[in-house]
Amino acid sequence: MITINSITVRLGSRTILDGATAAIPAGGRVGLIGRNGAGKSTLMKVLVGQLDPDGGSIEMPRRTRLGYIAQEAPKGTISPFDAVLAADVERTALLDEAEHCVDPDRLGDLHERLLAIDAYAAPSRAAIILTGLGFDEEMQARPLDSFSGGWSMRVALASLLFSAPDVLLLDEPSNHLDLESTLWLENFLKAYPGTLIVISHERDLLNNVVDSILHLQGGKLTLYAGGYDAFETQRAERAAQLSAAKASQDAQRARLQDYVARNSARASTAKQAQSRAKMLAKMQPIAALMEDPSLSFDFPSPNEMRPPLITLDQAAVGYGDMPILRRLNLRIDPDDRIALLGRNGNGKTTLARLLAGQLGAMEGGIQLSGKIRIGYFTQYQVEELHSEDTPLEHMTRAMKGGTPAAVRAQLGRFGFSGNRAMSKVGSLSGGERARLALALITREAPHLLILDEPTNHLDVDAREALVQALNDFAGAVILISHDRHMVELTADRLVLVDNGTAADYTGSIEDYIDFVLGRNQPKGEARPKGEKKDRKATARAREEARLAAKAVSEAEAAIARLQAQATSIDRAMFDPEGAEPALRALTMGELARRRAELTLAQENAEKQWIAASERLEQHAV
């Protein structure tokens, strides 16, 4: 078991962790979540001993092997394959000693230990892990210095997985992965035999891999049983209970304050007023669950344009004299919601750059509507923001000639209102910088949004806000993302980039996932000419399904809250001494009336749940 005992960490004047406490059982599979900047990575560093806390302690069994991915990508002339093998330090040392050992007895001991740790199967395991993370045989043999930072971080992840520590600590492991590698990683983690603590904002990974959620908020830790969906349900119930308790306490506080104000000066009631003033002073305020009011995505709506926006006719695109993609025949319409599928390196970003106008067609033709405006988001834009400048300065430069009111309005759409617009970019979180980049690329109300991995710096709540904004957006969307939850909720057309070309994939995202995992074999093929979904109808159905699912969740939370209240009243009726103080003061008649009201409210909530469930089943797409 890992026990986190009242950990406190302060950075400057800011308290990051404030008496954080939790117990993680041996073999537990925990998803560590929280808003950007909440302190998740700080807690990880405390767990692995990279950061000493200002207070508290971490307890775990002696000789526990902890595995935590390096913050810097590995470099050098060594190959990924050799780098992964070297991660098993004991195996490397034993093999090196065995190669130079001349003592027969010691050599026998060495080979016995090598057999015990399955050292001779290690090359096969290393190759399987690297292949799962997207490295083909040629890439596994190349020097590390030939890879980009993202691919080098994959090598670091592969090395960590290969070392098989007792406690595996992962901090956003899918950030540098494509959808296919994310699916492989998810299956690998499902079968991992040790304890797992993973920071992730991937809803599907959290639902499929972990058995509990450790939520970090306000410097405190709360452990919830189940995956992310179960956490959301429990959090909604807790929020409803806190809201009701806070409203009750606020009303009681107001009554006490009014009594004290009216009766303090009167001799006959002064003592009672003093008593109530003391009660008021001792009353501990109930904090409402904090929500970030600046969490906002609101894409400006473009003017209508006649279809098509873009047409590719036997086009080819690449770099220098080397085509990456050929025989491209695609049409992009104003109401399209397209997700590009395919492994990293197959050409998804190359196709996106062609559509964005950053690359020209090497062969064939590309036709763009004359007045089309395109917003193209990449991670490079986030990294290239000037850290010493403010969002207001960035937007003022971008909107040359724009009025101060227009500049402020565009920033306000993305949560940079008031003083937030004057903060230095260097002080913003990764999610805030991503929002600023999105604000900049949409300042002219583009007809087409091309988003290349927009979620890498966003937490779960921010991703949900982005999904909602994309569904509300009036233009076309082309999405590259390893977050299949986002793909499922926003895309109604899939394009597979594979084998040097791109074509419509006729299956669903579930079909594609099954194919990647080897559960079925046929890939989607290009749709016959003339075959096209009614995308507007599909988008409407998707939105109706989302609203119905939200109504189901809200009704379930209401039912749970009402049941909890009914249980409290039942306890008060049959065991007054053990009841809550607020209920203990009520008469039996008042309790009975409140119980009857709750029964009626439960019946209404159940009717709402049934109606919402029927709508969800009817509108699911």
GUPA-119842 format. One record per residue (C-alpha): residue number from 1; x, y, z. Coordinates in Angstrom, 2 decimals. Layout:
REM residues N
R NUM X Y Z
...
END
This chain:
REM residues 621
R 1 0.00 0.00 0.00
R 2 1.09 3.58 -0.68
R 3 -0.03 6.02 2.01
R 4 -0.01 9.75 1.36
R 5 0.02 11.41 4.79
R 6 -1.03 15.08 4.92
R 7 1.36 16.20 2.18
R 8 1.83 19.97 1.93
R 9 3.85 21.63 -0.82
R 10 4.34 25.37 -1.20
R 11 5.91 27.04 -4.20
R 12 6.68 30.62 -3.25
R 13 3.58 32.12 -1.69
R 14 1.27 29.58 -3.30
R 15 0.17 26.37 -1.57
R 16 -0.05 23.61 -4.19
R 17 -0.84 20.67 -1.91
R 18 -2.55 21.38 1.39
R 19 -2.57 18.40 3.72
R 20 -3.32 15.99 0.87
R 21 -4.10 12.50 2.17
R 22 -4.96 9.21 0.44
R 23 -4.29 5.47 0.63
R 24 -3.61 3.48 -2.56
R 25 -3.82 -0.32 -2.17
R 26 -1.17 -2.64 -3.58
R 27 -2.11 -3.51 -7.14
R 28 -4.45 -0.52 -7.32
R 29 -5.05 1.14 -10.67
R 30 -5.56 4.84 -9.99
R 31 -6.32 7.72 -12.31
R 32 -4.98 10.98 -10.85
R 33 -7.05 13.86 -12.20
R 34 -7.58 17.54 -11.56
R 35 -7.73 20.84 -13.35
R 36 -4.62 22.19 -15.08
R 37 -2.32 23.62 -12.42
R 38 -3.97 21.72 -9.56
R 39 -0.68 20.04 -8.60
R 40 -0.89 16.56 -10.14
R 41 2.69 16.54 -11.47
R 42 3.87 18.04 -8.16
R 43 2.33 15.11 -6.29
R 44 4.02 12.67 -8.69
R 45 7.40 14.28 -7.98
R 46 6.80 13.94 -4.25
R 47 5.92 10.25 -4.71
R 48 9.17 9.50 -6.57
R 49 11.32 11.63 -4.24
R 50 12.18 14.36 -6.75
R 51 10.54 16.97 -4.52
R 52 10.61 17.18 -0.73
R 53 7.26 18.24 0.76
R 54 6.99 21.08 3.27
R 55 4.95 18.78 5.48
R 56 3.64 15.23 5.62
R 57 5.13 11.96 4.41
R 58 4.83 9.11 1.90
R 59 4.80 5.55 3.19
R 60 5.27 2.42 1.08
R 61 6.89 -1.01 1.47
R 62 10.69 -1.10 1.51
R 63 12.43 -1.93 -1.78
R 64 9.41 -0.86 -3.80
R 65 10.62 -0.13 -7.33
R 66 9.07 3.08 -8.65
R 67 9.00 3.85 -12.36
R 68 8.52 7.43 -13.55
R 69 9.10 8.66 -17.09
R 70 12.03 10.99 -17.59
R 71 11.14 14.62 -18.26
R 72 13.80 14.97 -20.97
R 73 13.68 12.92 -24.14
R 74 16.59 10.44 -24.52
R 75 19.25 11.39 -27.05
R 76 22.42 10.02 -28.60
R 77 23.53 7.58 -31.26
R 78 22.05 4.56 -29.48
R 79 19.00 3.02 -31.18
R 80 15.50 2.93 -29.61
R 81 15.78 -0.87 -29.40
R 82 19.06 -0.73 -27.45
R 83 17.80 2.14 -25.30
R 84 14.78 0.10 -24.23
R 85 16.87 -3.00 -23.47
R 86 19.22 -0.88 -21.35
R 87 16.27 0.17 -19.18
R 88 16.48 -3.23 -17.45
R 89 19.53 -2.29 -15.40
R 90 19.87 -5.69 -13.69
R 91 19.76 -7.60 -16.99
R 92 22.34 -5.29 -18.57
R 93 24.70 -5.67 -15.59
R 94 24.32 -9.47 -15.48
R 95 24.98 -9.87 -19.20
R 96 28.02 -7.62 -19.01
R 97 29.43 -9.57 -16.07
R 98 28.69 -12.92 -17.72
R 99 30.56 -11.86 -20.85
R 100 33.78 -11.34 -18.88
R 101 33.33 -13.90 -16.09
R 102 35.89 -16.74 -15.90
R 103 34.68 -18.30 -12.62
R 104 32.48 -21.32 -13.55
R 105 30.50 -21.19 -10.29
R 106 29.81 -17.47 -10.60
R 107 28.94 -17.91 -14.28
R 108 26.40 -20.58 -13.31
R 109 24.83 -18.20 -10.79
R 110 24.67 -15.45 -13.39
R 111 22.87 -17.61 -15.96
R 112 20.50 -18.91 -13.29
R 113 19.53 -15.34 -12.40
R 114 19.21 -14.40 -16.09
R 115 16.78 -17.27 -16.55
R 116 14.84 -16.23 -13.46
R 117 14.25 -12.70 -14.79
R 118 13.40 -14.03 -18.28
R 119 16.35 -12.08 -19.69
R 120 16.56 -14.02 -22.95
R 121 13.01 -13.09 -23.92
R 122 13.78 -9.41 -23.31
R 123 14.60 -8.53 -26.96
R 124 11.21 -9.86 -28.04
R 125 9.41 -7.89 -25.31
R 126 11.29 -4.71 -26.24
R 127 10.37 -5.09 -29.91
R 128 6.69 -5.71 -29.05
R 129 6.52 -2.56 -26.91
R 130 8.27 -0.40 -29.52
R 131 6.05 -1.76 -32.28
R 132 2.95 -1.03 -30.20
R 133 4.12 2.57 -29.78
R 134 4.53 3.01 -33.54
R 135 8.17 2.04 -34.26
R 136 8.60 -0.25 -37.25
R 137 11.71 -2.42 -37.64
R 138 13.68 0.26 -39.49
R 139 12.84 2.94 -36.91
R 140 13.87 0.67 -34.02
R 141 17.42 0.56 -35.44
R 142 17.87 4.29 -36.18
R 143 19.87 6.53 -33.81
R 144 17.84 8.47 -31.26
R 145 19.23 11.77 -32.57
R 146 17.33 11.23 -35.83
R 147 13.92 11.43 -34.10
R 148 11.79 14.41 -33.17
R 149 11.10 15.21 -29.54
R 150 7.71 13.51 -29.64
R 151 9.13 10.24 -30.97
R 152 12.01 10.39 -28.48
R 153 9.48 10.66 -25.66
R 154 7.88 7.50 -26.99
R 155 11.24 5.79 -26.50
R 156 11.28 7.05 -22.89
R 157 7.78 5.62 -22.40
R 158 8.79 2.30 -23.98
R 159 11.82 2.10 -21.67
R 160 9.66 2.70 -18.63
R 161 7.10 0.06 -19.63
R 162 9.87 -2.44 -20.38
R 163 11.47 -1.95 -16.94
R 164 8.22 -3.18 -15.31
R 165 8.48 -1.39 -11.93
R 166 6.35 -2.39 -8.93
R 167 4.64 1.01 -9.08
R 168 4.21 2.53 -12.54
R 169 3.74 6.31 -12.51
R 170 2.62 7.87 -15.79
R 171 2.11 11.59 -16.43
R 172 -0.04 12.16 -19.55
R 173 1.45 9.13 -21.38
R 174 -0.73 9.57 -24.49
R 175 0.26 13.18 -25.23
R 176 2.83 12.15 -27.85
R 177 0.84 9.19 -29.20
R 178 -1.57 8.77 -32.08
R 179 -4.91 7.00 -31.67
R 180 -3.48 3.63 -32.69
R 181 -0.63 3.76 -30.16
R 182 -3.01 5.05 -27.48
R 183 -5.20 1.99 -28.00
R 184 -2.16 -0.30 -27.72
R 185 -1.04 1.46 -24.53
R 186 -4.50 1.11 -23.04
R 187 -4.47 -2.66 -23.61
R 188 -0.93 -2.91 -22.20
R 189 -1.93 -1.07 -19.03
R 190 -5.04 -3.22 -18.59
R 191 -2.77 -6.24 -18.16
R 192 -0.06 -4.51 -16.11
R 193 0.56 -6.62 -12.97
R 194 1.82 -3.88 -10.63
R 195 0.34 -0.76 -9.06
R 196 -0.54 1.95 -11.57
R 197 -0.95 5.68 -10.97
R 198 -1.65 7.59 -14.16
R 199 -2.29 11.29 -14.77
R 200 -4.53 11.44 -17.80
R 201 -7.28 13.53 -19.33
R 202 -8.30 10.72 -21.71
R 203 -11.82 9.82 -20.63
R 204 -11.77 6.45 -22.43
R 205 -8.39 5.45 -20.99
R 206 -9.61 6.32 -17.48
R 207 -12.82 4.34 -17.98
R 208 -11.09 1.27 -19.40
R 209 -7.88 1.04 -17.36
R 210 -8.29 2.36 -13.81
R 211 -10.44 1.08 -10.95
R 212 -10.45 4.30 -8.92
R 213 -10.10 8.03 -9.46
R 214 -7.94 10.21 -7.19
R 215 -9.27 13.75 -7.59
R 216 -6.98 16.65 -6.68
R 217 -8.79 19.92 -6.03
R 218 -7.93 22.84 -3.79
R 219 -4.81 21.04 -2.60
R 220 -6.88 18.11 -1.24
R 221 -7.24 14.52 -2.47
R 222 -10.49 12.56 -2.70
R 223 -10.59 8.92 -3.80
R 224 -13.59 7.71 -5.81
R 225 -14.30 4.09 -6.75
R 226 -14.64 3.26 -10.45
R 227 -13.57 4.91 -13.69
R 228 -14.11 8.45 -14.91
R 229 -17.83 8.12 -15.68
R 230 -18.44 6.77 -12.16
R 231 -16.41 9.68 -10.77
R 232 -18.50 12.20 -12.70
R 233 -21.70 10.70 -11.33
R 234 -20.39 10.73 -7.76
R 235 -19.04 14.25 -8.16
R 236 -22.43 15.43 -9.44
R 237 -24.12 13.87 -6.41
R 238 -21.58 15.47 -4.07
R 239 -22.02 18.84 -5.79
R 240 -25.79 18.60 -5.38
R 241 -25.44 17.70 -1.69
R 242 -22.93 20.50 -1.10
R 243 -25.16 22.97 -2.93
R 244 -28.18 22.01 -0.83
R 245 -26.16 22.11 2.39
R 246 -24.64 25.48 1.50
R 247 -28.05 26.95 0.63
R 248 -29.45 25.72 3.96
R 249 -26.48 27.10 5.88
R 250 -26.64 30.45 4.06
R 251 -30.33 30.75 4.99
R 252 -29.57 29.86 8.62
R 253 -26.70 32.36 8.70
R 254 -28.97 35.07 7.32
R 255 -31.60 34.35 9.99
R 256 -28.99 34.48 12.77
R 257 -27.46 37.68 11.45
R 258 -30.91 39.28 11.23
R 259 -31.76 38.20 14.79
R 260 -28.46 39.55 16.16
R 261 -28.91 42.85 14.33
R 262 -32.46 43.32 15.62
R 263 -32.01 42.17 19.20
R 264 -28.50 43.08 20.38
R 265 -29.55 46.50 21.66
R 266 -32.62 45.28 23.60
R 267 -31.90 44.28 27.19
R 268 -34.56 41.56 27.20
R 269 -33.03 39.74 24.23
R 270 -29.36 40.72 24.46
R 271 -28.26 37.37 25.93
R 272 -30.08 35.42 23.22
R 273 -28.50 37.68 20.60
R 274 -25.04 37.10 22.10
R 275 -25.66 33.35 22.09
R 276 -26.63 33.46 18.43
R 277 -23.61 35.65 17.62
R 278 -21.34 33.00 19.16
R 279 -23.15 30.31 17.15
R 280 -22.62 32.40 14.02
R 281 -18.90 32.82 14.75
R 282 -18.43 29.06 15.21
R 283 -20.36 28.14 12.07
R 284 -17.88 26.64 9.58
R 285 -18.69 27.84 6.07
R 286 -19.51 25.14 3.52
R 287 -17.50 25.77 0.36
R 288 -19.27 25.30 -2.93
R 289 -17.42 23.22 -5.52
R 290 -15.16 25.60 -7.42
R 291 -15.67 25.91 -11.15
R 292 -13.38 27.93 -13.40
R 293 -15.47 30.77 -14.83
R 294 -12.77 31.47 -17.41
R 295 -13.11 28.02 -19.01
R 296 -14.57 29.07 -22.31
R 297 -14.50 28.24 -26.01
R 298 -16.78 30.19 -28.31
R 299 -15.91 30.10 -31.99
R 300 -17.26 33.06 -33.98
R 301 -19.73 32.04 -36.69
R 302 -18.65 32.62 -40.31
R 303 -20.90 33.92 -43.06
R 304 -22.55 31.21 -45.16
R 305 -20.74 29.88 -48.21
R 306 -21.94 27.68 -51.04
R 307 -20.40 24.20 -51.24
R 308 -17.82 22.98 -51.87
R 309 -15.24 24.79 -49.79
R 310 -12.31 22.72 -51.09
R 311 -12.01 20.10 -53.82
R 312 -8.99 17.83 -54.37
R 313 -8.75 16.16 -57.78
R 314 -6.03 13.49 -58.08
R 315 -3.81 15.73 -55.99
R 316 -0.40 14.84 -54.60
R 317 1.42 16.57 -51.76
R 318 4.75 16.20 -50.04
R 319 8.06 17.89 -49.32
R 320 10.76 18.81 -51.81
R 321 10.48 16.34 -54.69
R 322 9.07 13.55 -52.47
R 323 5.27 13.06 -52.52
R 324 3.85 11.75 -49.25
R 325 0.26 11.38 -50.45
R 326 -1.06 10.78 -53.98
R 327 -4.40 10.27 -55.71
R 328 -6.25 12.55 -53.31
R 329 -9.89 12.97 -54.26
R 330 -11.72 14.76 -51.48
R 331 -14.47 17.34 -51.23
R 332 -14.94 19.51 -48.14
R 333 -18.38 21.10 -47.65
R 334 -19.43 23.88 -45.21
R 335 -21.21 21.46 -42.86
R 336 -18.52 18.74 -42.77
R 337 -17.23 17.34 -39.49
R 338 -14.24 15.22 -40.52
R 339 -11.76 13.25 -38.39
R 340 -8.51 12.14 -40.03
R 341 -7.47 8.64 -38.97
R 342 -4.16 6.86 -39.41
R 343 -0.86 6.34 -37.61
R 344 1.56 9.20 -37.07
R 345 3.85 9.41 -40.08
R 346 1.17 8.33 -42.56
R 347 0.51 11.92 -43.67
R 348 -2.40 13.31 -41.62
R 349 -0.57 16.57 -40.86
R 350 0.69 16.78 -44.43
R 351 -2.90 16.58 -45.71
R 352 -3.97 19.18 -43.14
R 353 -1.24 21.55 -44.32
R 354 -2.35 21.09 -47.93
R 355 -5.94 21.96 -47.01
R 356 -4.73 24.92 -44.95
R 357 -2.73 26.30 -47.86
R 358 0.67 25.80 -46.22
R 359 1.66 23.26 -48.88
R 360 0.86 23.32 -52.58
R 361 -0.31 20.41 -54.72
R 362 2.61 18.70 -56.48
R 363 0.27 16.98 -58.92
R 364 -3.40 17.17 -59.81
R 365 -5.63 20.00 -58.69
R 366 -6.90 21.75 -55.59
R 367 -9.74 24.24 -55.80
R 368 -10.64 26.54 -52.91
R 369 -13.69 28.76 -52.68
R 370 -12.48 32.27 -53.46
R 371 -13.43 33.88 -50.16
R 372 -12.75 30.97 -47.82
R 373 -11.14 31.70 -44.47
R 374 -9.28 28.87 -42.75
R 375 -8.18 28.59 -39.10
R 376 -5.37 26.07 -38.60
R 377 -4.34 25.01 -35.07
R 378 -1.12 23.12 -34.27
R 379 0.93 22.59 -31.12
R 380 3.70 24.72 -32.65
R 381 1.47 27.78 -32.33
R 382 1.12 27.15 -28.60
R 383 4.89 26.79 -28.21
R 384 5.64 29.91 -30.28
R 385 3.59 32.33 -28.15
R 386 5.78 35.06 -26.63
R 387 6.04 34.39 -22.90
R 388 6.65 38.05 -21.98
R 389 3.63 39.34 -23.90
R 390 0.01 39.33 -22.75
R 391 -3.01 37.83 -24.53
R 392 -4.14 41.40 -25.23
R 393 -0.82 42.23 -26.92
R 394 -0.93 39.04 -29.00
R 395 -4.48 39.69 -30.16
R 396 -3.89 43.39 -30.84
R 397 -1.02 42.49 -33.18
R 398 -3.07 39.79 -34.89
R 399 -6.16 41.99 -35.38
R 400 -4.43 44.89 -37.08
R 401 -6.89 47.75 -37.40
R 402 -9.35 46.12 -35.03
R 403 -10.93 48.32 -32.39
R 404 -10.00 47.73 -28.74
R 405 -13.57 46.56 -28.14
R 406 -13.33 43.98 -30.95
R 407 -9.98 42.73 -29.65
R 408 -11.36 42.39 -26.12
R 409 -14.50 40.66 -27.40
R 410 -12.50 38.00 -29.24
R 411 -10.38 37.35 -26.14
R 412 -13.53 37.20 -24.01
R 413 -14.90 34.39 -26.19
R 414 -12.04 32.23 -24.92
R 415 -12.08 33.23 -21.26
R 416 -9.58 36.11 -21.32
R 417 -11.73 38.83 -19.85
R 418 -10.66 41.69 -17.62
R 419 -7.32 41.18 -15.91
R 420 -6.80 37.74 -17.49
R 421 -6.13 39.50 -20.79
R 422 -3.25 41.36 -19.10
R 423 -1.47 38.29 -17.68
R 424 1.93 37.34 -19.08
R 425 1.71 34.30 -21.36
R 426 4.58 32.77 -19.41
R 427 2.32 32.61 -16.33
R 428 -0.52 30.85 -18.16
R 429 -1.13 27.12 -17.92
R 430 -0.77 24.90 -20.97
R 431 -4.54 24.80 -21.35
R 432 -4.78 28.60 -21.21
R 433 -2.09 28.96 -23.86
R 434 -3.98 26.50 -26.07
R 435 -7.13 28.61 -25.63
R 436 -5.19 31.73 -26.60
R 437 -3.86 30.01 -29.74
R 438 -7.42 29.01 -30.66
R 439 -8.59 32.58 -30.07
R 440 -5.88 33.86 -32.42
R 441 -6.59 31.46 -35.29
R 442 -10.36 32.08 -35.17
R 443 -10.23 35.87 -34.95
R 444 -11.54 36.23 -38.55
R 445 -14.44 33.75 -38.12
R 446 -13.04 30.99 -40.38
R 447 -15.28 28.88 -42.57
R 448 -13.05 25.85 -41.94
R 449 -11.32 24.90 -38.67
R 450 -8.40 22.47 -38.96
R 451 -7.36 21.25 -35.51
R 452 -4.22 19.10 -35.17
R 453 -4.20 17.51 -31.67
R 454 -5.97 20.41 -29.92
R 455 -6.45 18.56 -26.60
R 456 -2.85 17.86 -25.52
R 457 -2.82 20.64 -22.91
R 458 -6.50 20.47 -21.94
R 459 -7.96 18.76 -18.88
R 460 -11.16 16.71 -19.06
R 461 -13.50 19.62 -18.33
R 462 -11.78 21.81 -20.92
R 463 -12.08 19.02 -23.51
R 464 -15.81 18.78 -22.85
R 465 -16.10 22.56 -23.30
R 466 -14.21 22.28 -26.60
R 467 -16.51 19.48 -27.79
R 468 -19.54 21.67 -27.05
R 469 -17.99 24.63 -28.88
R 470 -17.19 22.54 -31.95
R 471 -20.73 21.19 -32.07
R 472 -22.05 24.75 -31.85
R 473 -19.64 26.03 -34.52
R 474 -21.40 26.93 -37.78
R 475 -18.45 26.14 -40.09
R 476 -16.65 22.98 -41.18
R 477 -14.20 21.10 -38.94
R 478 -11.26 18.82 -39.75
R 479 -9.92 17.12 -36.63
R 480 -6.74 15.16 -35.94
R 481 -6.92 13.73 -32.43
R 482 -5.98 10.67 -30.40
R 483 -8.89 11.47 -28.05
R 484 -11.53 9.09 -29.41
R 485 -14.18 10.53 -27.07
R 486 -13.80 13.86 -28.90
R 487 -13.81 12.13 -32.29
R 488 -16.99 10.23 -31.44
R 489 -18.85 13.36 -30.30
R 490 -17.77 15.76 -33.03
R 491 -17.06 13.87 -36.27
R 492 -19.66 12.40 -38.58
R 493 -17.23 11.66 -41.41
R 494 -14.00 9.68 -41.10
R 495 -11.10 9.86 -43.57
R 496 -8.37 7.23 -43.34
R 497 -4.87 8.36 -44.29
R 498 -2.97 5.18 -45.15
R 499 -0.86 3.59 -47.88
R 500 0.08 6.94 -49.39
R 501 -3.43 8.25 -49.94
R 502 -6.60 9.32 -48.11
R 503 -10.16 8.08 -48.59
R 504 -13.46 8.09 -46.73
R 505 -13.73 5.32 -44.15
R 506 -17.22 3.87 -44.26
R 507 -17.20 2.29 -40.81
R 508 -17.66 3.98 -37.45
R 509 -14.90 4.94 -35.03
R 510 -15.78 1.75 -33.10
R 511 -15.19 -0.26 -36.29
R 512 -11.82 1.41 -36.74
R 513 -10.83 0.71 -33.13
R 514 -11.82 -2.94 -33.59
R 515 -9.66 -3.07 -36.71
R 516 -6.65 -1.54 -34.96
R 517 -7.01 -4.02 -32.09
R 518 -7.33 -6.93 -34.52
R 519 -10.97 -7.66 -33.72
R 520 -12.01 -7.33 -37.36
R 521 -10.14 -7.17 -40.64
R 522 -11.86 -5.10 -43.35
R 523 -10.88 -1.46 -43.53
R 524 -13.29 1.21 -44.62
R 525 -13.29 1.90 -48.33
R 526 -14.01 5.04 -50.25
R 527 -17.71 5.71 -50.54
R 528 -19.20 5.26 -54.03
R 529 -19.78 8.52 -55.85
R 530 -23.05 10.12 -54.93
R 531 -23.22 8.40 -51.54
R 532 -23.15 10.97 -48.76
R 533 -24.79 11.21 -45.35
R 534 -27.17 13.95 -44.48
R 535 -24.54 15.46 -42.23
R 536 -26.76 18.16 -40.82
R 537 -29.27 15.54 -39.73
R 538 -26.45 13.47 -38.24
R 539 -25.08 16.48 -36.38
R 540 -28.56 17.27 -35.02
R 541 -29.00 13.67 -33.90
R 542 -25.59 13.72 -32.21
R 543 -26.44 16.93 -30.35
R 544 -29.84 15.56 -29.29
R 545 -28.13 12.42 -28.04
R 546 -25.65 14.53 -26.06
R 547 -28.42 16.56 -24.46
R 548 -30.38 13.40 -23.66
R 549 -27.30 11.81 -22.07
R 550 -26.79 14.93 -19.97
R 551 -30.46 14.81 -18.89
R 552 -30.06 11.14 -17.91
R 553 -26.96 11.98 -15.83
R 554 -28.71 14.93 -14.13
R 555 -31.79 12.83 -13.36
R 556 -29.63 10.04 -11.91
R 557 -27.81 12.57 -9.70
R 558 -31.15 14.02 -8.56
R 559 -32.50 10.57 -7.70
R 560 -29.36 9.74 -5.71
R 561 -29.53 13.06 -3.85
R 562 -33.22 12.63 -3.02
R 563 -32.64 9.06 -1.85
R 564 -29.86 10.26 0.46
R 565 -32.17 12.93 1.91
R 566 -34.97 10.40 2.37
R 567 -32.58 8.05 4.18
R 568 -31.56 10.85 6.54
R 569 -35.20 11.63 7.35
R 570 -36.02 7.94 7.91
R 571 -33.12 7.75 10.34
R 572 -34.34 10.87 12.13
R 573 -37.85 9.42 12.47
R 574 -36.68 6.12 13.97
R 575 -33.50 7.25 15.78
R 576 -33.81 10.95 16.67
R 577 -30.62 10.94 18.77
R 578 -28.51 9.78 15.81
R 579 -30.06 12.24 13.35
R 580 -28.37 15.25 11.81
R 581 -28.68 18.40 13.98
R 582 -30.90 20.16 11.43
R 583 -33.36 17.23 11.38
R 584 -33.22 16.61 15.12
R 585 -34.91 19.95 15.71
R 586 -37.96 19.06 13.58
R 587 -41.14 17.56 14.98
R 588 -42.39 14.16 13.85
R 589 -45.11 15.85 11.82
R 590 -42.61 18.08 10.04
R 591 -40.42 15.08 9.27
R 592 -43.39 13.17 7.87
R 593 -44.38 16.09 5.63
R 594 -40.83 16.47 4.34
R 595 -40.65 12.71 3.72
R 596 -43.84 12.87 1.65
R 597 -42.44 15.77 -0.37
R 598 -39.27 13.79 -1.06
R 599 -41.28 10.76 -2.21
R 600 -43.14 12.94 -4.71
R 601 -39.89 14.54 -5.86
R 602 -38.32 11.09 -6.32
R 603 -41.26 9.98 -8.47
R 604 -40.89 13.08 -10.65
R 605 -37.12 12.55 -10.97
R 606 -37.67 8.93 -11.99
R 607 -40.18 10.05 -14.64
R 608 -37.61 12.51 -15.97
R 609 -34.99 9.75 -16.01
R 610 -37.29 7.42 -17.97
R 611 -38.16 10.15 -20.49
R 612 -34.50 11.14 -20.93
R 613 -33.45 7.49 -21.33
R 614 -36.05 7.00 -24.05
R 615 -34.81 10.13 -25.86
R 616 -31.23 8.91 -25.57
R 617 -32.14 5.54 -27.07
R 618 -34.14 7.23 -29.84
R 619 -31.48 9.78 -30.82
R 620 -28.30 7.75 -30.34
R 621 -26.24 7.73 -33.51
END
